[in-house]
Amino acid sequence: MKAREHTRVTAVWLRGAGTGLVFMGLSAAAVAQDSTHEGFGQFIADSRIEADFRYRFEHVDQDAFDKDADASTLRSRITLRSGKAWGLSVLGEIDNIAYLGDDDFNSTDNGNTAFPVVADPKGTEVNQLWLGYTADGLAAHIGRQRINHGNQRFIGGVAWRQNEQTYDGARLEWKGLHPVTLDYAYIYNVNRIFGPSDTAAQPGDWRGDNHFIRLDWALASEHKLAVFAYLLDIDARAAWGPQLSVNNSTDTFGLDYAGSFKPFSLKAAYAVQSDSGDSSLNYDARYWMLEGAVDLAVLTALVGYEVLGSDNGVGFKTPLATLHKFQGWADLFLVTPDDGIEDWYLGASGKAGPVTLEAYYHEFKAESSSAEFGSEIDMAATWPVTKRFSTQLTYAVFDADSARYTDTEKVWLTLQFKL
């Protein structure tokens, strides 16, 4: 492991030392109370090692390039989970991304810019390393960790890519106000999918002072409301322009609703966003989404409308989202256009035996101009062959209606084996 990675891992613990004092105080009473029932022996005896191997072949045909990209990658993950003693537990996880065969694609790190991008840089990285404490409705974690909020539209782990996005900091989740759950995290570093090392194209890390605040309220068994505030203050990086660092500093406030009126279901969200920190931008943009679905027994059909608005020539930003889940799987809109984007979409999913089938159609246009961006069709077939082995075939094709974007076709074959 590179010296830089050792330094980053050490920083995970040292930067959280102050918060660690809180953990010591919280756990002191638990040690006295539970010491007769739990101990170091159980901490070790209940520990386990897990292995997860995910192979993926990704093909990209993009009109802007003379060559097609073909990426054959393997993510190998080893996870060590401790048992629990006095409410304390530890998790460590290491990922390695390797190439099988030629790297005929632009990983953002290998310099193969004649090919379309497949953002899976190779390397080895500590994916998670945290100390946790749980008791009486409280869950606390300090260190490098996975954080997924709601549907991951604003905060997520981008688990689709081989190198997952994880977060360095401290997180508290409290369920003591049932039916309300309070979730707060202070994050000083984001380990992005472009790591483990910085590249000429993208920084591998975003450092800064970030606060994730979310309150989930179970209104009823089939209805949930979330209120959130995501305050991002990302440091400038001298080697990259502000659009790849500090100008992603934003304050976002919003709410999210999900409910079921069987056989119908409804999702709705609204958020406002403004520039923050040392960002050189000056804007106030809006986000909203409405989606309805109906369960027809043999399949589920849905229709939705999502808008990321624009103000003063700046589009609404979601830099920490699991972006692949939204606005089409071809990933043409990972960065919101300056004139915003409207996405009308419909889809259906169902099963053919053990295989889950999905299909979606999108129409994209600008929110604050008359530009038509294009349309997209996405399809997927997922087969859990056994409890340990699964396979998925995925396809996306984007048909451009604007010179700002190009026709794009992508195919993925994923094989995953867990031990």
TORKOL-4160 file (C-alpha; in steps of 0.2 Angstrom, whole numbers, padded with zeros to 4 digits, m for minus):
419
<pt num="1" X="0000" Y="0000" Z="0000"/>
<pt num="2" X="0007" Y="0017" Z="m0005"/>
<pt num="3" X="0014" Y="0029" Z="0009"/>
<pt num="4" X="0001" Y="0041" Z="0004"/>
<pt num="5" X="m0013" Y="0029" Z="0008"/>
<pt num="6" X="m0006" Y="0025" Z="0025"/>
<pt num="7" X="m0006" Y="0044" Z="0028"/>
<pt num="8" X="m0024" Y="0045" Z="0023"/>
<pt num="9" X="m0029" Y="0030" Z="0034"/>
<pt num="10" X="m0020" Y="0038" Z="0049"/>
<pt num="11" X="m0029" Y="0054" Z="0046"/>
<pt num="12" X="m0046" Y="0046" Z="0047"/>
<pt num="13" X="m0042" Y="0042" Z="0065"/>
<pt num="14" X="m0032" Y="0057" Z="0070"/>
<pt num="15" X="m0044" Y="0070" Z="0062"/>
<pt num="16" X="m0058" Y="0062" Z="0072"/>
<pt num="17" X="m0049" Y="0061" Z="0089"/>
<pt num="18" X="m0060" Y="0075" Z="0096"/>
<pt num="19" X="m0076" Y="0065" Z="0092"/>
<pt num="20" X="m0067" Y="0050" Z="0099"/>
<pt num="21" X="m0068" Y="0058" Z="0116"/>
<pt num="22" X="m0087" Y="0058" Z="0115"/>
<pt num="23" X="m0087" Y="0039" Z="0111"/>
<pt num="24" X="m0076" Y="0036" Z="0126"/>
<pt num="25" X="m0088" Y="0045" Z="0137"/>
<pt num="26" X="m0103" Y="0037" Z="0129"/>
<pt num="27" X="m0096" Y="0019" Z="0131"/>
<pt num="28" X="m0089" Y="0021" Z="0149"/>
<pt num="29" X="m0106" Y="0018" Z="0157"/>
<pt num="30" X="m0109" Y="0004" Z="0145"/>
<pt num="31" X="m0093" Y="m0005" Z="0150"/>
<pt num="32" X="m0098" Y="m0005" Z="0168"/>
<pt num="33" X="m0115" Y="m0011" Z="0165"/>
<pt num="34" X="m0112" Y="m0024" Z="0152"/>
<pt num="35" X="m0095" Y="m0031" Z="0157"/>
<pt num="36" X="m0102" Y="m0046" Z="0165"/>
<pt num="37" X="m0111" Y="m0051" Z="0149"/>
<pt num="38" X="m0099" Y="m0046" Z="0136"/>
<pt num="39" X="m0080" Y="m0046" Z="0134"/>
<pt num="40" X="m0065" Y="m0046" Z="0123"/>
<pt num="41" X="m0068" Y="m0065" Z="0120"/>
<pt num="42" X="m0085" Y="m0062" Z="0112"/>
<pt num="43" X="m0078" Y="m0047" Z="0103"/>
<pt num="44" X="m0066" Y="m0059" Z="0094"/>
<pt num="45" X="m0077" Y="m0075" Z="0094"/>
<pt num="46" X="m0091" Y="m0066" Z="0084"/>
<pt num="47" X="m0079" Y="m0058" Z="0072"/>
<pt num="48" X="m0080" Y="m0064" Z="0054"/>
<pt num="49" X="m0071" Y="m0061" Z="0037"/>
<pt num="50" X="m0081" Y="m0058" Z="0021"/>
<pt num="51" X="m0075" Y="m0058" Z="0003"/>
<pt num="52" X="m0084" Y="m0051" Z="m0012"/>
<pt num="53" X="m0078" Y="m0052" Z="m0030"/>
<pt num="54" X="m0086" Y="m0042" Z="m0044"/>
<pt num="55" X="m0081" Y="m0044" Z="m0062"/>
<pt num="56" X="m0088" Y="m0032" Z="m0075"/>
<pt num="57" X="m0086" Y="m0030" Z="m0093"/>
<pt num="58" X="m0091" Y="m0013" Z="m0100"/>
<pt num="59" X="m0092" Y="m0008" Z="m0118"/>
<pt num="60" X="m0095" Y="0010" Z="m0123"/>
<pt num="61" X="m0098" Y="0016" Z="m0141"/>
<pt num="62" X="m0099" Y="0035" Z="m0141"/>
<pt num="63" X="m0100" Y="0045" Z="m0157"/>
<pt num="64" X="m0087" Y="0058" Z="m0151"/>
<pt num="65" X="m0073" Y="0045" Z="m0152"/>
<pt num="66" X="m0066" Y="0035" Z="m0166"/>
<pt num="67" X="m0063" Y="0020" Z="m0154"/>
<pt num="68" X="m0075" Y="0010" Z="m0143"/>
<pt num="69" X="m0070" Y="0007" Z="m0125"/>
<pt num="70" X="m0069" Y="m0010" Z="m0118"/>
<pt num="71" X="m0066" Y="m0012" Z="m0100"/>
<pt num="72" X="m0063" Y="m0029" Z="m0091"/>
<pt num="73" X="m0061" Y="m0025" Z="m0072"/>
<pt num="74" X="m0062" Y="m0035" Z="m0056"/>
<pt num="75" X="m0065" Y="m0028" Z="m0039"/>
<pt num="76" X="m0059" Y="m0039" Z="m0025"/>
<pt num="77" X="m0066" Y="m0034" Z="m0007"/>
<pt num="78" X="m0060" Y="m0041" Z="0009"/>
<pt num="79" X="m0070" Y="m0036" Z="0025"/>
<pt num="80" X="m0067" Y="m0039" Z="0043"/>
<pt num="81" X="m0081" Y="m0037" Z="0055"/>
<pt num="82" X="m0078" Y="m0038" Z="0074"/>
<pt num="83" X="m0090" Y="m0045" Z="0086"/>
<pt num="84" X="m0098" Y="m0033" Z="0098"/>
<pt num="85" X="m0092" Y="m0029" Z="0116"/>
<pt num="86" X="m0099" Y="m0016" Z="0128"/>
<pt num="87" X="m0108" Y="m0009" Z="0113"/>
<pt num="88" X="m0092" Y="m0007" Z="0103"/>
<pt num="89" X="m0087" Y="m0014" Z="0086"/>
<pt num="90" X="m0074" Y="m0012" Z="0072"/>
<pt num="91" X="m0075" Y="m0014" Z="0054"/>
<pt num="92" X="m0061" Y="m0014" Z="0041"/>
<pt num="93" X="m0063" Y="m0016" Z="0022"/>
<pt num="94" X="m0050" Y="m0016" Z="0008"/>
<pt num="95" X="m0054" Y="m0015" Z="m0010"/>
<pt num="96" X="m0043" Y="m0019" Z="m0025"/>
<pt num="97" X="m0048" Y="m0015" Z="m0043"/>
<pt num="98" X="m0038" Y="m0024" Z="m0056"/>
<pt num="99" X="m0038" Y="m0025" Z="m0075"/>
<pt num="100" X="m0040" Y="m0041" Z="m0084"/>
<pt num="101" X="m0033" Y="m0039" Z="m0102"/>
<pt num="102" X="m0029" Y="m0023" Z="m0111"/>
<pt num="103" X="m0036" Y="m0006" Z="m0104"/>
<pt num="104" X="m0044" Y="0000" Z="m0120"/>
<pt num="105" X="m0053" Y="0014" Z="m0111"/>
<pt num="106" X="m0050" Y="0030" Z="m0102"/>
<pt num="107" X="m0050" Y="0026" Z="m0083"/>
<pt num="108" X="m0047" Y="0045" Z="m0080"/>
<pt num="109" X="m0030" Y="0039" Z="m0073"/>
<pt num="110" X="m0022" Y="0029" Z="m0087"/>
<pt num="111" X="m0020" Y="0043" Z="m0100"/>
<pt num="112" X="m0030" Y="0033" Z="m0114"/>
<pt num="113" X="m0040" Y="0049" Z="m0119"/>
<pt num="114" X="m0043" Y="0042" Z="m0137"/>
<pt num="115" X="m0056" Y="0031" Z="m0129"/>
<pt num="116" X="m0072" Y="0035" Z="m0120"/>
<pt num="117" X="m0072" Y="0036" Z="m0101"/>
<pt num="118" X="m0075" Y="0020" Z="m0090"/>
<pt num="119" X="m0072" Y="0028" Z="m0073"/>
<pt num="120" X="m0064" Y="0013" Z="m0064"/>
<pt num="121" X="m0046" Y="0017" Z="m0060"/>
<pt num="122" X="m0035" Y="0003" Z="m0054"/>
<pt num="123" X="m0028" Y="0002" Z="m0037"/>
<pt num="124" X="m0029" Y="m0003" Z="m0019"/>
<pt num="125" X="m0038" Y="0007" Z="m0005"/>
<pt num="126" X="m0045" Y="0006" Z="0012"/>
<pt num="127" X="m0063" Y="0007" Z="0008"/>
<pt num="128" X="m0070" Y="0007" Z="0026"/>
<pt num="129" X="m0061" Y="0008" Z="0043"/>
<pt num="130" X="m0072" Y="0013" Z="0058"/>
<pt num="131" X="m0076" Y="0011" Z="0076"/>
<pt num="132" X="m0094" Y="0010" Z="0081"/>
<pt num="133" X="m0105" Y="0011" Z="0096"/>
<pt num="134" X="m0123" Y="0006" Z="0098"/>
<pt num="135" X="m0135" Y="0007" Z="0113"/>
<pt num="136" X="m0153" Y="0012" Z="0117"/>
<pt num="137" X="m0157" Y="0018" Z="0099"/>
<pt num="138" X="m0140" Y="0026" Z="0097"/>
<pt num="139" X="m0128" Y="0021" Z="0083"/>
<pt num="140" X="m0112" Y="0031" Z="0081"/>
<pt num="141" X="m0097" Y="0028" Z="0069"/>
<pt num="142" X="m0081" Y="0037" Z="0068"/>
<pt num="143" X="m0068" Y="0034" Z="0054"/>
<pt num="144" X="m0070" Y="0030" Z="0035"/>
<pt num="145" X="m0088" Y="0024" Z="0032"/>
<pt num="146" X="m0102" Y="0021" Z="0019"/>
<pt num="147" X="m0116" Y="0033" Z="0020"/>
<pt num="148" X="m0132" Y="0032" Z="0009"/>
<pt num="149" X="m0146" Y="0044" Z="0013"/>
<pt num="150" X="m0163" Y="0039" Z="0007"/>
<pt num="151" X="m0163" Y="0035" Z="m0012"/>
<pt num="152" X="m0145" Y="0043" Z="m0013"/>
<pt num="153" X="m0151" Y="0058" Z="m0024"/>
<pt num="154" X="m0140" Y="0069" Z="m0013"/>
<pt num="155" X="m0128" Y="0058" Z="m0003"/>
<pt num="156" X="m0123" Y="0041" Z="m0008"/>
<pt num="157" X="m0109" Y="0028" Z="m0011"/>
<pt num="158" X="m0109" Y="0026" Z="m0030"/>
<pt num="159" X="m0108" Y="0008" Z="m0027"/>
<pt num="160" X="m0111" Y="0005" Z="m0046"/>
<pt num="161" X="m0093" Y="0010" Z="m0050"/>
<pt num="162" X="m0079" Y="m0002" Z="m0045"/>
<pt num="163" X="m0071" Y="0010" Z="m0033"/>
<pt num="164" X="m0085" Y="0015" Z="m0020"/>
<pt num="165" X="m0087" Y="0033" Z="m0013"/>
<pt num="166" X="m0084" Y="0033" Z="0006"/>
<pt num="167" X="m0083" Y="0046" Z="0019"/>
<pt num="168" X="m0071" Y="0051" Z="0033"/>
<pt num="169" X="m0078" Y="0058" Z="0048"/>
<pt num="170" X="m0091" Y="0055" Z="0062"/>
<pt num="171" X="m0109" Y="0050" Z="0061"/>
<pt num="172" X="m0123" Y="0049" Z="0074"/>
<pt num="173" X="m0140" Y="0041" Z="0071"/>
<pt num="174" X="m0153" Y="0042" Z="0085"/>
<pt num="175" X="m0170" Y="0033" Z="0085"/>
<pt num="176" X="m0174" Y="0039" Z="0103"/>
<pt num="177" X="m0188" Y="0050" Z="0097"/>
<pt num="178" X="m0199" Y="0037" Z="0089"/>
<pt num="179" X="m0206" Y="0038" Z="0075"/>
<pt num="180" X="m0192" Y="0051" Z="0071"/>
<pt num="181" X="m0174" Y="0046" Z="0067"/>
<pt num="182" X="m0161" Y="0060" Z="0068"/>
<pt num="183" X="m0145" Y="0057" Z="0057"/>
<pt num="184" X="m0130" Y="0069" Z="0058"/>
<pt num="185" X="m0113" Y="0067" Z="0050"/>
<pt num="186" X="m0098" Y="0078" Z="0050"/>
<pt num="187" X="m0087" Y="0074" Z="0035"/>
<pt num="188" X="m0069" Y="0081" Z="0032"/>
<pt num="189" X="m0065" Y="0070" Z="0017"/>
<pt num="190" X="m0074" Y="0062" Z="0003"/>
<pt num="191" X="m0065" Y="0047" Z="m0005"/>
<pt num="192" X="m0071" Y="0048" Z="m0023"/>
<pt num="193" X="m0073" Y="0035" Z="m0036"/>
<pt num="194" X="m0058" Y="0042" Z="m0045"/>
<pt num="195" X="m0046" Y="0037" Z="m0032"/>
<pt num="196" X="m0036" Y="0030" Z="m0023"/>
<pt num="197" X="m0024" Y="0043" Z="m0030"/>
<pt num="198" X="m0027" Y="0060" Z="m0038"/>
<pt num="199" X="m0027" Y="0060" Z="m0057"/>
<pt num="200" X="m0024" Y="0074" Z="m0070"/>
<pt num="201" X="m0042" Y="0073" Z="m0074"/>
<pt num="202" X="m0050" Y="0072" Z="m0056"/>
<pt num="203" X="m0045" Y="0074" Z="m0038"/>
<pt num="204" X="m0047" Y="0057" Z="m0029"/>
<pt num="205" X="m0052" Y="0066" Z="m0013"/>
<pt num="206" X="m0062" Y="0081" Z="m0008"/>
<pt num="207" X="m0057" Y="0088" Z="0008"/>
<pt num="208" X="m0067" Y="0101" Z="0018"/>
<pt num="209" X="m0080" Y="0104" Z="0032"/>
<pt num="210" X="m0096" Y="0096" Z="0027"/>
<pt num="211" X="m0112" Y="0093" Z="0037"/>
<pt num="212" X="m0126" Y="0080" Z="0033"/>
<pt num="213" X="m0142" Y="0083" Z="0043"/>
<pt num="214" X="m0157" Y="0072" Z="0040"/>
<pt num="215" X="m0173" Y="0069" Z="0050"/>
<pt num="216" X="m0184" Y="0054" Z="0045"/>
<pt num="217" X="m0201" Y="0053" Z="0051"/>
<pt num="218" X="m0212" Y="0038" Z="0049"/>
<pt num="219" X="m0229" Y="0046" Z="0047"/>
<pt num="220" X="m0237" Y="0029" Z="0046"/>
<pt num="221" X="m0232" Y="0012" Z="0041"/>
<pt num="222" X="m0233" Y="0016" Z="0023"/>
<pt num="223" X="m0229" Y="0034" Z="0023"/>
<pt num="224" X="m0212" Y="0042" Z="0027"/>
<pt num="225" X="m0206" Y="0060" Z="0027"/>
<pt num="226" X="m0188" Y="0066" Z="0027"/>
<pt num="227" X="m0181" Y="0084" Z="0030"/>
<pt num="228" X="m0163" Y="0087" Z="0026"/>
<pt num="229" X="m0149" Y="0100" Z="0026"/>
<pt num="230" X="m0133" Y="0096" Z="0016"/>
<pt num="231" X="m0120" Y="0109" Z="0020"/>
<pt num="232" X="m0105" Y="0107" Z="0009"/>
<pt num="233" X="m0089" Y="0117" Z="0011"/>
<pt num="234" X="m0076" Y="0109" Z="m0001"/>
<pt num="235" X="m0058" Y="0115" Z="m0001"/>
<pt num="236" X="m0050" Y="0122" Z="m0017"/>
<pt num="237" X="m0037" Y="0111" Z="m0025"/>
<pt num="238" X="m0023" Y="0120" Z="m0034"/>
<pt num="239" X="m0020" Y="0107" Z="m0047"/>
<pt num="240" X="m0038" Y="0107" Z="m0053"/>
<pt num="241" X="m0050" Y="0121" Z="m0058"/>
<pt num="242" X="m0064" Y="0127" Z="m0046"/>
<pt num="243" X="m0077" Y="0117" Z="m0055"/>
<pt num="244" X="m0069" Y="0101" Z="m0050"/>
<pt num="245" X="m0067" Y="0107" Z="m0031"/>
<pt num="246" X="m0072" Y="0122" Z="m0022"/>
<pt num="247" X="m0087" Y="0127" Z="m0033"/>
<pt num="248" X="m0096" Y="0111" Z="m0028"/>
<pt num="249" X="m0098" Y="0120" Z="m0011"/>
<pt num="250" X="m0117" Y="0121" Z="m0008"/>
<pt num="251" X="m0130" Y="0123" Z="0005"/>
<pt num="252" X="m0145" Y="0112" Z="0001"/>
<pt num="253" X="m0161" Y="0111" Z="0011"/>
<pt num="254" X="m0176" Y="0100" Z="0006"/>
<pt num="255" X="m0189" Y="0087" Z="0010"/>
<pt num="256" X="m0193" Y="0070" Z="0003"/>
<pt num="257" X="m0209" Y="0060" Z="0004"/>
<pt num="258" X="m0213" Y="0042" Z="0000"/>
<pt num="259" X="m0230" Y="0034" Z="0002"/>
<pt num="260" X="m0240" Y="0019" Z="m0003"/>
<pt num="261" X="m0259" Y="0019" Z="m0007"/>
<pt num="262" X="m0259" Y="0001" Z="m0013"/>
<pt num="263" X="m0258" Y="m0004" Z="m0027"/>
<pt num="264" X="m0252" Y="0014" Z="m0030"/>
<pt num="265" X="m0236" Y="0022" Z="m0023"/>
<pt num="266" X="m0230" Y="0040" Z="m0023"/>
<pt num="267" X="m0213" Y="0049" Z="m0021"/>
<pt num="268" X="m0211" Y="0068" Z="m0021"/>
<pt num="269" X="m0196" Y="0079" Z="m0016"/>
<pt num="270" X="m0192" Y="0097" Z="m0016"/>
<pt num="271" X="m0175" Y="0106" Z="m0012"/>
<pt num="272" X="m0167" Y="0123" Z="m0013"/>
<pt num="273" X="m0149" Y="0126" Z="m0016"/>
<pt num="274" X="m0136" Y="0141" Z="m0015"/>
<pt num="275" X="m0118" Y="0143" Z="m0016"/>
<pt num="276" X="m0108" Y="0141" Z="0000"/>
<pt num="277" X="m0090" Y="0142" Z="0007"/>
<pt num="278" X="m0077" Y="0149" Z="m0005"/>
<pt num="279" X="m0087" Y="0145" Z="m0021"/>
<pt num="280" X="m0085" Y="0159" Z="m0034"/>
<pt num="281" X="m0102" Y="0155" Z="m0040"/>
<pt num="282" X="m0118" Y="0166" Z="m0035"/>
<pt num="283" X="m0134" Y="0157" Z="m0038"/>
<pt num="284" X="m0151" Y="0150" Z="m0030"/>
<pt num="285" X="m0158" Y="0135" Z="m0039"/>
<pt num="286" X="m0172" Y="0123" Z="m0036"/>
<pt num="287" X="m0175" Y="0104" Z="m0037"/>
<pt num="288" X="m0191" Y="0095" Z="m0038"/>
<pt num="289" X="m0197" Y="0077" Z="m0042"/>
<pt num="290" X="m0213" Y="0068" Z="m0043"/>
<pt num="291" X="m0215" Y="0050" Z="m0047"/>
<pt num="292" X="m0230" Y="0038" Z="m0047"/>
<pt num="293" X="m0231" Y="0019" Z="m0048"/>
<pt num="294" X="m0244" Y="0006" Z="m0049"/>
<pt num="295" X="m0242" Y="m0013" Z="m0044"/>
<pt num="296" X="m0250" Y="m0023" Z="m0058"/>
<pt num="297" X="m0246" Y="m0040" Z="m0050"/>
<pt num="298" X="m0236" Y="m0046" Z="m0065"/>
<pt num="299" X="m0226" Y="m0030" Z="m0066"/>
<pt num="300" X="m0224" Y="m0013" Z="m0058"/>
<pt num="301" X="m0226" Y="0003" Z="m0070"/>
<pt num="302" X="m0220" Y="0020" Z="m0066"/>
<pt num="303" X="m0220" Y="0038" Z="m0073"/>
<pt num="304" X="m0210" Y="0052" Z="m0066"/>
<pt num="305" X="m0204" Y="0070" Z="m0068"/>
<pt num="306" X="m0188" Y="0077" Z="m0061"/>
<pt num="307" X="m0181" Y="0094" Z="m0063"/>
<pt num="308" X="m0164" Y="0101" Z="m0058"/>
<pt num="309" X="m0166" Y="0120" Z="m0060"/>
<pt num="310" X="m0154" Y="0134" Z="m0065"/>
<pt num="311" X="m0150" Y="0151" Z="m0059"/>
<pt num="312" X="m0138" Y="0164" Z="m0065"/>
<pt num="313" X="m0130" Y="0151" Z="m0077"/>
<pt num="314" X="m0127" Y="0138" Z="m0064"/>
<pt num="315" X="m0137" Y="0121" Z="m0063"/>
<pt num="316" X="m0142" Y="0113" Z="m0047"/>
<pt num="317" X="m0128" Y="0102" Z="m0041"/>
<pt num="318" X="m0128" Y="0085" Z="m0033"/>
<pt num="319" X="m0109" Y="0081" Z="m0032"/>
<pt num="320" X="m0111" Y="0067" Z="m0018"/>
<pt num="321" X="m0125" Y="0058" Z="m0026"/>
<pt num="322" X="m0125" Y="0041" Z="m0033"/>
<pt num="323" X="m0128" Y="0049" Z="m0050"/>
<pt num="324" X="m0129" Y="0033" Z="m0060"/>
<pt num="325" X="m0146" Y="0029" Z="m0053"/>
<pt num="326" X="m0153" Y="0045" Z="m0060"/>
<pt num="327" X="m0156" Y="0053" Z="m0077"/>
<pt num="328" X="m0152" Y="0038" Z="m0087"/>
<pt num="329" X="m0139" Y="0024" Z="m0085"/>
<pt num="330" X="m0128" Y="0031" Z="m0100"/>
<pt num="331" X="m0122" Y="0044" Z="m0088"/>
<pt num="332" X="m0123" Y="0059" Z="m0099"/>
<pt num="333" X="m0129" Y="0071" Z="m0086"/>
<pt num="334" X="m0117" Y="0067" Z="m0071"/>
<pt num="335" X="m0114" Y="0086" Z="m0071"/>
<pt num="336" X="m0130" Y="0097" Z="m0072"/>
<pt num="337" X="m0131" Y="0108" Z="m0088"/>
<pt num="338" X="m0129" Y="0126" Z="m0084"/>
<pt num="339" X="m0147" Y="0129" Z="m0090"/>
<pt num="340" X="m0153" Y="0115" Z="m0079"/>
<pt num="341" X="m0162" Y="0099" Z="m0085"/>
<pt num="342" X="m0180" Y="0092" Z="m0085"/>
<pt num="343" X="m0182" Y="0073" Z="m0086"/>
<pt num="344" X="m0198" Y="0065" Z="m0090"/>
<pt num="345" X="m0197" Y="0046" Z="m0088"/>
<pt num="346" X="m0207" Y="0030" Z="m0088"/>
<pt num="347" X="m0203" Y="0012" Z="m0084"/>
<pt num="348" X="m0208" Y="m0005" Z="m0080"/>
<pt num="349" X="m0201" Y="m0019" Z="m0070"/>
<pt num="350" X="m0206" Y="m0037" Z="m0066"/>
<pt num="351" X="m0200" Y="m0055" Z="m0065"/>
<pt num="352" X="m0198" Y="m0069" Z="m0078"/>
<pt num="353" X="m0195" Y="m0084" Z="m0066"/>
<pt num="354" X="m0180" Y="m0079" Z="m0055"/>
<pt num="355" X="m0174" Y="m0065" Z="m0067"/>
<pt num="356" X="m0179" Y="m0047" Z="m0063"/>
<pt num="357" X="m0182" Y="m0037" Z="m0079"/>
<pt num="358" X="m0182" Y="m0018" Z="m0080"/>
<pt num="359" X="m0185" Y="m0005" Z="m0094"/>
<pt num="360" X="m0185" Y="0014" Z="m0094"/>
<pt num="361" X="m0187" Y="0028" Z="m0106"/>
<pt num="362" X="m0181" Y="0046" Z="m0103"/>
<pt num="363" X="m0184" Y="0062" Z="m0112"/>
<pt num="364" X="m0172" Y="0076" Z="m0108"/>
<pt num="365" X="m0173" Y="0095" Z="m0111"/>
<pt num="366" X="m0166" Y="0111" Z="m0103"/>
<pt num="367" X="m0175" Y="0119" Z="m0088"/>
<pt num="368" X="m0171" Y="0137" Z="m0092"/>
<pt num="369" X="m0169" Y="0137" Z="m0111"/>
<pt num="370" X="m0177" Y="0129" Z="m0126"/>
<pt num="371" X="m0163" Y="0116" Z="m0129"/>
<pt num="372" X="m0168" Y="0098" Z="m0132"/>
<pt num="373" X="m0155" Y="0086" Z="m0126"/>
<pt num="374" X="m0161" Y="0069" Z="m0131"/>
<pt num="375" X="m0169" Y="0053" Z="m0126"/>
<pt num="376" X="m0163" Y="0037" Z="m0118"/>
<pt num="377" X="m0168" Y="0019" Z="m0116"/>
<pt num="378" X="m0162" Y="0008" Z="m0102"/>
<pt num="379" X="m0164" Y="m0010" Z="m0099"/>
<pt num="380" X="m0157" Y="m0023" Z="m0087"/>
<pt num="381" X="m0159" Y="m0041" Z="m0082"/>
<pt num="382" X="m0153" Y="m0047" Z="m0065"/>
<pt num="383" X="m0152" Y="m0066" Z="m0060"/>
<pt num="384" X="m0147" Y="m0071" Z="m0043"/>
<pt num="385" X="m0141" Y="m0088" Z="m0048"/>
<pt num="386" X="m0138" Y="m0093" Z="m0030"/>
<pt num="387" X="m0136" Y="m0085" Z="m0013"/>
<pt num="388" X="m0118" Y="m0081" Z="m0016"/>
<pt num="389" X="m0117" Y="m0079" Z="m0035"/>
<pt num="390" X="m0127" Y="m0066" Z="m0046"/>
<pt num="391" X="m0126" Y="m0060" Z="m0064"/>
<pt num="392" X="m0133" Y="m0044" Z="m0072"/>
<pt num="393" X="m0134" Y="m0038" Z="m0090"/>
<pt num="394" X="m0137" Y="m0020" Z="m0093"/>
<pt num="395" X="m0140" Y="m0009" Z="m0108"/>
<pt num="396" X="m0141" Y="0010" Z="m0111"/>
<pt num="397" X="m0143" Y="0020" Z="m0127"/>
<pt num="398" X="m0144" Y="0039" Z="m0128"/>
<pt num="399" X="m0150" Y="0047" Z="m0144"/>
<pt num="400" X="m0144" Y="0065" Z="m0144"/>
<pt num="401" X="m0155" Y="0080" Z="m0150"/>
<pt num="402" X="m0142" Y="0093" Z="m0147"/>
<pt num="403" X="m0124" Y="0096" Z="m0153"/>
<pt num="404" X="m0119" Y="0098" Z="m0134"/>
<pt num="405" X="m0121" Y="0079" Z="m0132"/>
<pt num="406" X="m0117" Y="0064" Z="m0143"/>
<pt num="407" X="m0126" Y="0047" Z="m0147"/>
<pt num="408" X="m0120" Y="0035" Z="m0134"/>
<pt num="409" X="m0122" Y="0016" Z="m0132"/>
<pt num="410" X="m0116" Y="0006" Z="m0117"/>
<pt num="411" X="m0117" Y="m0013" Z="m0112"/>
<pt num="412" X="m0112" Y="m0020" Z="m0095"/>
<pt num="413" X="m0110" Y="m0038" Z="m0090"/>
<pt num="414" X="m0108" Y="m0040" Z="m0071"/>
<pt num="415" X="m0104" Y="m0056" Z="m0062"/>
<pt num="416" X="m0103" Y="m0056" Z="m0043"/>
<pt num="417" X="m0098" Y="m0069" Z="m0030"/>
<pt num="418" X="m0098" Y="m0067" Z="m0011"/>
<pt num="419" X="m0090" Y="m0078" Z="0002"/>
